[in-house]
C-alpha cells in the first residue's frame, strides 16, 4: 500500500519533471533561428556594413 507521503513525493516528482520539460520547450522551441518580422522598411542607418 502506498502511503500518503509517498504519493505526494511521487506527485511532486512528476510535477518537477513536467515543469523542467516545459521550461526546456519554452527555451528551445525547435524552430531554429528566426528572422525578425518585417513590419516596416529597414532603416539603412542601422544596417550592418556587411549586410547585403
N, CA, C and O atoms as a GROMACS GRO file, in nm:
protein
  208
    1UNK      N    1   0.084  -0.118   0.000
    1UNK     CA    2   0.000   0.000   0.000
    1UNK      C    3   0.089   0.124   0.000
    1UNK      O    4   0.186   0.133   0.076
    2UNK      N    5   0.055   0.218  -0.084
    2UNK     CA    6   0.132   0.344  -0.092
    2UNK      C    7   0.077   0.440   0.013
    2UNK      O    8  -0.043   0.465   0.021
    3UNK      N    9   0.168   0.494   0.091
    3UNK     CA   10   0.125   0.589   0.194
    3UNK      C   11   0.100   0.725   0.132
    3UNK      O   12   0.133   0.749   0.016
    4UNK      N   13   0.040   0.813   0.209
    4UNK     CA   14   0.008   0.947   0.160
    4UNK      C   15   0.134   1.025   0.127
    4UNK      O   16   0.139   1.097   0.027
    5UNK      N   17   0.236   1.011   0.211
    5UNK     CA   18   0.360   1.085   0.187
    5UNK      C   19   0.429   1.035   0.060
    5UNK      O   20   0.484   1.116  -0.015
    6UNK      N   21   0.427   0.906   0.036
    6UNK     CA   22   0.488   0.851  -0.085
    6UNK      C   23   0.415   0.901  -0.209
    6UNK      O   24   0.479   0.935  -0.308
    7UNK      N   25   0.283   0.905  -0.204
    7UNK     CA   26   0.207   0.953  -0.320
    7UNK      C   27   0.233   1.101  -0.345
    7UNK      O   28   0.237   1.145  -0.460
    8UNK      N   29   0.250   1.179  -0.238
    8UNK     CA   30   0.280   1.322  -0.254
    8UNK      C   31   0.419   1.339  -0.315
    8UNK      O   32   0.438   1.424  -0.401
    9UNK      N   33   0.515   1.260  -0.271
    9UNK     CA   34   0.651   1.269  -0.326
    9UNK      C   35   0.651   1.229  -0.473
    9UNK      O   36   0.718   1.294  -0.554
   10UNK      N   37   0.578   1.124  -0.508
   10UNK     CA   38   0.569   1.083  -0.649
   10UNK      C   39   0.502   1.192  -0.731
   10UNK      O   40   0.547   1.221  -0.842
   11UNK      N   41   0.397   1.252  -0.679
   11UNK     CA   42   0.328   1.361  -0.750
   11UNK      C   43   0.420   1.481  -0.769
   11UNK      O   44   0.421   1.542  -0.876
   12UNK      N   45   0.497   1.517  -0.667
   12UNK     CA   46   0.591   1.628  -0.679
   12UNK      C   47   0.702   1.598  -0.779
   12UNK      O   48   0.746   1.687  -0.851
   13UNK      N   49   0.746   1.474  -0.785
   13UNK     CA   50   0.849   1.436  -0.883
   13UNK      C   51   0.794   1.449  -1.024
   13UNK      O   52   0.863   1.497  -1.114
   14UNK      N   53   0.669   1.407  -1.045
   14UNK     CA   54   0.608   1.419  -1.178
   14UNK      C   55   0.592   1.566  -1.216
   14UNK      O   56   0.621   1.603  -1.330
   15UNK      N   57   0.548   1.648  -1.122
   15UNK     CA   58   0.532   1.791  -1.149
   15UNK      C   59   0.668   1.855  -1.180
   15UNK      O   60   0.676   1.940  -1.269
   16UNK      N   61   0.773   1.815  -1.110
   16UNK     CA   62   0.905   1.871  -1.135
   16UNK      C   63   0.955   1.832  -1.274
   16UNK      O   64   1.010   1.916  -1.345
   17UNK      N   65   0.936   1.707  -1.313
   17UNK     CA   66   0.980   1.662  -1.446
   17UNK      C   67   0.903   1.736  -1.555
   17UNK      O   68   0.962   1.780  -1.653
   18UNK      N   69   0.772   1.748  -1.539
   18UNK     CA   70   0.693   1.820  -1.639
   18UNK      C   71   0.729   1.968  -1.644
   18UNK      O   72   0.729   2.029  -1.751
   19UNK      N   73   0.759   2.028  -1.529
   19UNK     CA   74   0.800   2.168  -1.525
   19UNK      C   75   0.932   2.191  -1.596
   19UNK      O   76   0.948   2.288  -1.670
   20UNK      N   77   1.027   2.101  -1.574
   20UNK     CA   78   1.157   2.113  -1.642
   20UNK      C   79   1.139   2.094  -1.792
   20UNK      O   80   1.201   2.166  -1.871
   21UNK      N   81   1.056   1.999  -1.832
   21UNK     CA   82   1.031   1.978  -1.974
   21UNK      C   83   0.965   2.100  -2.037
   21UNK      O   84   0.998   2.137  -2.150
   22UNK      N   85   0.872   2.164  -1.965
   22UNK     CA   86   0.806   2.283  -2.018
   22UNK      C   87   0.904   2.398  -2.034
   22UNK      O   88   0.902   2.469  -2.135
   23UNK      N   89   0.991   2.418  -1.936
   23UNK     CA   90   1.090   2.526  -1.945
   23UNK      C   91   1.186   2.499  -2.061
   23UNK      O   92   1.225   2.592  -2.132
   24UNK      N   93   1.224   2.373  -2.079
   24UNK     CA   94   1.313   2.338  -2.190
   24UNK      C   95   1.245   2.366  -2.325
   24UNK      O   96   1.309   2.418  -2.416
   25UNK      N   97   1.118   2.333  -2.336
   25UNK     CA   98   1.045   2.360  -2.461
   25UNK      C   99   1.028   2.509  -2.485
   25UNK      O  100   1.033   2.555  -2.599
   26UNK      N  101   1.007   2.585  -2.378
   26UNK     CA  102   0.994   2.730  -2.394
   26UNK      C  103   1.125   2.794  -2.437
   26UNK      O  104   1.126   2.887  -2.517
   27UNK      N  105   1.236   2.743  -2.385
   27UNK     CA  106   1.366   2.800  -2.419
   27UNK      C  107   1.411   2.758  -2.558
   27UNK      O  108   1.471   2.838  -2.630
   28UNK      N  109   1.384   2.635  -2.596
   28UNK     CA  110   1.427   2.581  -2.725
   28UNK      C  111   1.304   2.521  -2.795
   28UNK      O  112   1.273   2.404  -2.775
   29UNK      N  113   1.237   2.600  -2.874
   29UNK     CA  114   1.112   2.553  -2.933
   29UNK      C  115   1.132   2.468  -3.057
   29UNK      O  116   1.033   2.421  -3.114
   30UNK      N  117   1.255   2.446  -3.101
   30UNK     CA  118   1.279   2.358  -3.214
   30UNK      C  119   1.263   2.423  -3.350
   30UNK      O  120   1.276   2.357  -3.453
   31UNK      N  121   1.234   2.553  -3.352
   31UNK     CA  122   1.217   2.619  -3.481
   31UNK      C  123   1.347   2.673  -3.536
   31UNK      O  124   1.352   2.713  -3.653
   32UNK      N  125   1.451   2.677  -3.458
   32UNK     CA  126   1.578   2.729  -3.504
   32UNK      C  127   1.579   2.880  -3.505
   32UNK      O  128   1.483   2.944  -3.462
   33UNK      N  129   1.688   2.938  -3.555
   33UNK     CA  130   1.695   3.085  -3.558
   33UNK      C  131   1.593   3.143  -3.655
   33UNK      O  132   1.573   3.091  -3.764
   34UNK      N  133   1.531   3.250  -3.615
   34UNK     CA  134   1.428   3.315  -3.694
   34UNK      C  135   1.468   3.458  -3.725
   34UNK      O  136   1.535   3.525  -3.645
   35UNK      N  137   1.426   3.504  -3.842
   35UNK     CA  138   1.443   3.647  -3.874
   35UNK      C  139   1.340   3.728  -3.798
   35UNK      O  140   1.232   3.676  -3.767
   36UNK      N  141   1.370   3.852  -3.767
   36UNK     CA  142   1.267   3.935  -3.706
   36UNK      C  143   1.158   3.965  -3.809
   36UNK      O  144   1.184   3.962  -3.929
   37UNK      N  145   1.038   3.993  -3.765
   37UNK     CA  146   0.930   4.021  -3.859
   37UNK      C  147   0.958   4.148  -3.940
   37UNK      O  148   1.016   4.243  -3.888
   38UNK      N  149   0.918   4.148  -4.063
   38UNK     CA  150   0.940   4.265  -4.150
   38UNK      C  151   0.811   4.346  -4.153
   38UNK      O  152   0.735   4.341  -4.249
   39UNK      N  153   0.789   4.421  -4.047
   39UNK     CA  154   0.668   4.501  -4.038
   39UNK      C  155   0.687   4.640  -4.098
   39UNK      O  156   0.589   4.712  -4.120
   40UNK      N  157   0.811   4.678  -4.125
   40UNK     CA  158   0.838   4.809  -4.184
   40UNK      C  159   0.967   4.800  -4.266
   40UNK      O  160   1.042   4.703  -4.256
   41UNK      N  161   0.990   4.902  -4.346
   41UNK     CA  162   1.112   4.906  -4.427
   41UNK      C  163   1.232   4.927  -4.335
   41UNK      O  164   1.226   5.011  -4.245
   42UNK      N  165   1.341   4.853  -4.356
   42UNK     CA  166   1.458   4.871  -4.269
   42UNK      C  167   1.522   5.007  -4.290
   42UNK      O  168   1.529   5.059  -4.401
   43UNK      N  169   1.569   5.064  -4.182
   43UNK     CA  170   1.636   5.193  -4.186
   43UNK      C  171   1.783   5.168  -4.221
   43UNK      O  172   1.851   5.098  -4.146
   44UNK      N  173   1.835   5.224  -4.332
   44UNK     CA  174   1.973   5.198  -4.370
   44UNK      C  175   2.075   5.249  -4.269
   44UNK      O  176   2.190   5.204  -4.268
   45UNK      N  177   2.036   5.342  -4.184
   45UNK     CA  178   2.128   5.395  -4.084
   45UNK      C  179   2.166   5.287  -3.982
   45UNK      O  180   2.275   5.292  -3.926
   46UNK      N  181   2.078   5.192  -3.957
   46UNK     CA  182   2.102   5.091  -3.856
   46UNK      C  183   2.140   4.956  -3.914
   46UNK      O  184   2.140   4.856  -3.841
   47UNK      N  185   2.172   4.948  -4.040
   47UNK     CA  186   2.212   4.821  -4.101
   47UNK      C  187   2.359   4.795  -4.078
   47UNK      O  188   2.439   4.887  -4.060
   48UNK      N  189   2.392   4.668  -4.077
   48UNK     CA  190   2.531   4.628  -4.062
   48UNK      C  191   2.608   4.663  -4.189
   48UNK      O  192   2.552   4.652  -4.298
   49UNK      N  193   2.735   4.705  -4.180
   49UNK     CA  194   2.811   4.735  -4.300
   49UNK      C  195   2.833   4.612  -4.389
   49UNK      O  196   2.859   4.624  -4.508
   50UNK      N  197   2.822   4.494  -4.329
   50UNK     CA  198   2.844   4.371  -4.405
   50UNK      C  199   2.714   4.312  -4.458
   50UNK      O  200   2.716   4.207  -4.524
   51UNK      N  201   2.601   4.376  -4.431
   51UNK     CA  202   2.472   4.323  -4.480
   51UNK      C  203   2.465   4.344  -4.632
   51UNK      O  204   2.514   4.442  -4.687
   52UNK      N  205   2.403   4.248  -4.695
   52UNK     CA  206   2.391   4.255  -4.841
   52UNK      C  207   2.284   4.352  -4.884
   52UNK      O  208   2.262   4.369  -5.004
   0.00000   0.00000   0.00000
